[in-house]
Amino acid sequence: RSAIRDGVGIYEVASNSFSTVSIKDQIQHDAKFFGAAVYDGVVVFAPERADYVGVWDVSLSNFSMIDISTQVIGKDKFRGATEWEGKVIMAPRQSGCVGVFNVYTRTFLTIDVAPQLEIFDKIGHFSGAAALDGRIYLAPDLSSSFGILDMRVGALSDAEVYKGEKWGDEP
């Protein structure tokens, strides 16, 4: 069990085989990452409780980490990621920001969406992301709503937030 929890899983389609590469010497705690996206042979892992973005370079078979501890604090930071124009966009779970990792420069920045998230439930904002036509669609986790982040303007506007029934509520 620990080999899977403390490793990068690799599924080889051609040979129908699965293997892991240990990362336990680099990072040691549970719930490290939640979600990943790939661009140009680089797999980027969205940090959940880790203070690092995980980066797996497929061609080099190398795992590295980018420290984000001064930019995003707390646990359950992000859940889910998608690629958009060479950047990996991370959906905020309990953070008040969207994470943006530039695959080319290996840099991380955030887009503050805390004011717009006030209409959402206080915990578990989103758990998943998908990109289409310059917009990032954020799937609800414990929230009763989903959001759309327009990457062309870098903001989650009130007009692009959709509020609906709470999951499980009777109509």
C-alpha positions as a Python dict, from the first residue, in 0.01 Angstrom:
ca = {
    (1, 'R'): (0, 0, 0),
    (2, 'S'): (273, 251, 87),
    (3, 'A'): (442, 193, -248),
    (4, 'I'): (136, 329, -423),
    (5, 'R'): (72, 609, -173),
    (6, 'D'): (433, 721, -185),
    (7, 'G'): (497, 689, -555),
    (8, 'V'): (415, 808, -901),
    (9, 'G'): (202, 546, -1075),
    (10, 'I'): (284, 473, -1438),
    (11, 'Y'): (55, 274, -1664),
    (12, 'E'): (210, 157, -1990),
    (13, 'V'): (-70, 114, -2243),
    (14, 'A'): (136, -79, -2498),
    (15, 'S'): (242, -347, -2251),
    (16, 'N'): (-67, -323, -2027),
    (17, 'S'): (159, -294, -1722),
    (18, 'F'): (159, -77, -1411),
    (19, 'S'): (459, 34, -1206),
    (20, 'T'): (545, 295, -946),
    (21, 'V'): (841, 521, -883),
    (22, 'S'): (896, 601, -517),
    (23, 'I'): (891, 964, -404),
    (24, 'K'): (887, 888, -30),
    (25, 'D'): (1239, 1025, 16),
    (26, 'Q'): (1131, 1361, -129),
    (27, 'I'): (797, 1417, 43),
    (28, 'Q'): (648, 1239, 340),
    (29, 'H'): (288, 1288, 442),
    (30, 'D'): (-56, 1173, 337),
    (31, 'A'): (-280, 1342, 81),
    (32, 'K'): (14, 1493, -105),
    (33, 'F'): (-153, 1562, -439),
    (34, 'F'): (-504, 1547, -582),
    (35, 'G'): (-528, 1561, -958),
    (36, 'A'): (-280, 1600, -1240),
    (37, 'A'): (-255, 1739, -1590),
    (38, 'V'): (0, 1683, -1864),
    (39, 'Y'): (162, 1913, -2117),
    (40, 'D'): (453, 1843, -2353),
    (41, 'G'): (570, 1531, -2169),
    (42, 'V'): (548, 1686, -1822),
    (43, 'V'): (291, 1566, -1569),
    (44, 'V'): (203, 1827, -1306),
    (45, 'F'): (44, 1720, -977),
    (46, 'A'): (-188, 1962, -796),
    (47, 'P'): (-97, 1989, -427),
    (48, 'E'): (-369, 1898, -182),
    (49, 'R'): (-180, 1898, 149),
    (50, 'A'): (170, 1920, 8),
    (51, 'D'): (349, 2253, 8),
    (52, 'Y'): (485, 2171, -335),
    (53, 'V'): (366, 2128, -692),
    (54, 'G'): (480, 1785, -809),
    (55, 'V'): (644, 1761, -1152),
    (56, 'W'): (712, 1433, -1335),
    (57, 'D'): (923, 1471, -1649),
    (58, 'V'): (834, 1165, -1855),
    (59, 'S'): (1135, 1177, -2089),
    (60, 'L'): (1382, 1203, -1799),
    (61, 'S'): (1186, 974, -1561),
    (62, 'N'): (1246, 1240, -1299),
    (63, 'F'): (1026, 1373, -1018),
    (64, 'S'): (1083, 1722, -877),
    (65, 'M'): (889, 1966, -663),
    (66, 'I'): (830, 2340, -674),
    (67, 'D'): (787, 2503, -332),
    (68, 'I'): (463, 2705, -298),
    (69, 'S'): (461, 2732, 83),
    (70, 'T'): (491, 3111, 76),
    (71, 'Q'): (210, 3151, -179),
    (72, 'V'): (-61, 2913, -54),
    (73, 'I'): (-101, 2797, 305),
    (74, 'G'): (-323, 2544, 475),
    (75, 'K'): (-440, 2200, 380),
    (76, 'D'): (-675, 2085, 105),
    (77, 'K'): (-536, 2353, -125),
    (78, 'F'): (-635, 2223, -468),
    (79, 'R'): (-833, 1936, -615),
    (80, 'G'): (-812, 1878, -984),
    (81, 'A'): (-610, 2028, -1265),
    (82, 'T'): (-629, 2092, -1636),
    (83, 'E'): (-389, 2221, -1901),
    (84, 'W'): (-435, 2548, -2086),
    (85, 'E'): (-173, 2698, -2321),
    (86, 'G'): (129, 2545, -2149),
    (87, 'K'): (0, 2614, -1801),
    (88, 'V'): (-160, 2376, -1554),
    (89, 'I'): (-459, 2534, -1383),
    (90, 'M'): (-555, 2399, -1038),
    (91, 'A'): (-905, 2410, -891),
    (92, 'P'): (-928, 2564, -541),
    (93, 'R'): (-1069, 2333, -275),
    (94, 'Q'): (-1014, 2532, 45),
    (95, 'S'): (-772, 2793, -81),
    (96, 'G'): (-898, 3129, -197),
    (97, 'C'): (-703, 3111, -519),
    (98, 'V'): (-664, 2926, -845),
    (99, 'G'): (-315, 2779, -888),
    (100, 'V'): (-133, 2835, -1217),
    (101, 'F'): (184, 2639, -1295),
    (102, 'N'): (382, 2738, -1604),
    (103, 'V'): (529, 2418, -1750),
    (104, 'Y'): (796, 2603, -1952),
    (105, 'T'): (937, 2825, -1675),
    (106, 'R'): (851, 2591, -1383),
    (107, 'T'): (699, 2885, -1197),
    (108, 'F'): (381, 2901, -990),
    (109, 'L'): (145, 3191, -940),
    (110, 'T'): (-204, 3235, -806),
    (111, 'I'): (-519, 3410, -920),
    (112, 'D'): (-707, 3549, -621),
    (113, 'V'): (-1070, 3441, -636),
    (114, 'A'): (-1149, 3468, -263),
    (115, 'P'): (-1404, 3752, -302),
    (116, 'Q'): (-1600, 3556, -563),
    (117, 'L'): (-1585, 3239, -353),
    (118, 'E'): (-1775, 3406, -68),
    (119, 'I'): (-2102, 3307, -235),
    (120, 'F'): (-1994, 2944, -215),
    (121, 'D'): (-2001, 2720, 87),
    (122, 'K'): (-1703, 2779, 315),
    (123, 'I'): (-1533, 2442, 259),
    (124, 'G'): (-1476, 2220, -39),
    (125, 'H'): (-1521, 2468, -321),
    (126, 'F'): (-1418, 2264, -625),
    (127, 'S'): (-1288, 1921, -713),
    (128, 'G'): (-1197, 1907, -1078),
    (129, 'A'): (-1123, 2132, -1372),
    (130, 'A'): (-1160, 2120, -1749),
    (131, 'A'): (-1043, 2367, -2013),
    (132, 'L'): (-1237, 2470, -2320),
    (133, 'D'): (-1200, 2778, -2542),
    (134, 'G'): (-998, 2984, -2292),
    (135, 'R'): (-1224, 2906, -1999),
    (136, 'I'): (-1162, 2676, -1707),
    (137, 'Y'): (-1471, 2497, -1578),
    (138, 'L'): (-1450, 2420, -1206),
    (139, 'A'): (-1654, 2121, -1088),
    (140, 'P'): (-1827, 2150, -749),
    (141, 'D'): (-1702, 1943, -457),
    (142, 'L'): (-1902, 2013, -140),
    (143, 'S'): (-2016, 2343, -286),
    (144, 'S'): (-2361, 2385, -431),
    (145, 'S'): (-2221, 2571, -731),
    (146, 'F'): (-1969, 2552, -1011),
    (147, 'G'): (-1754, 2826, -1155),
    (148, 'I'): (-1604, 2938, -1481),
    (149, 'L'): (-1268, 3109, -1487),
    (150, 'D'): (-1204, 3312, -1801),
    (151, 'M'): (-828, 3281, -1853),
    (152, 'R'): (-830, 3562, -2107),
    (153, 'V'): (-903, 3807, -1826),
    (154, 'G'): (-772, 3594, -1537),
    (155, 'A'): (-1079, 3632, -1320),
    (156, 'L'): (-1375, 3442, -1188),
    (157, 'S'): (-1646, 3702, -1220),
    (158, 'D'): (-1981, 3707, -1044),
    (159, 'A'): (-2151, 3678, -1381),
    (160, 'E'): (-1965, 3353, -1442),
    (161, 'V'): (-2062, 3184, -1114),
    (162, 'Y'): (-2356, 2951, -1126),
    (163, 'K'): (-2540, 2881, -802),
    (164, 'G'): (-2776, 2587, -783),
    (165, 'E'): (-2945, 2351, -542),
    (166, 'K'): (-2730, 2185, -278),
    (167, 'W'): (-2644, 1828, -372),
    (168, 'G'): (-2895, 1594, -211),
    (169, 'D'): (-3152, 1865, -132),
    (170, 'E'): (-3502, 1783, -233),
    (171, 'P'): (-3648, 2018, -496),
}
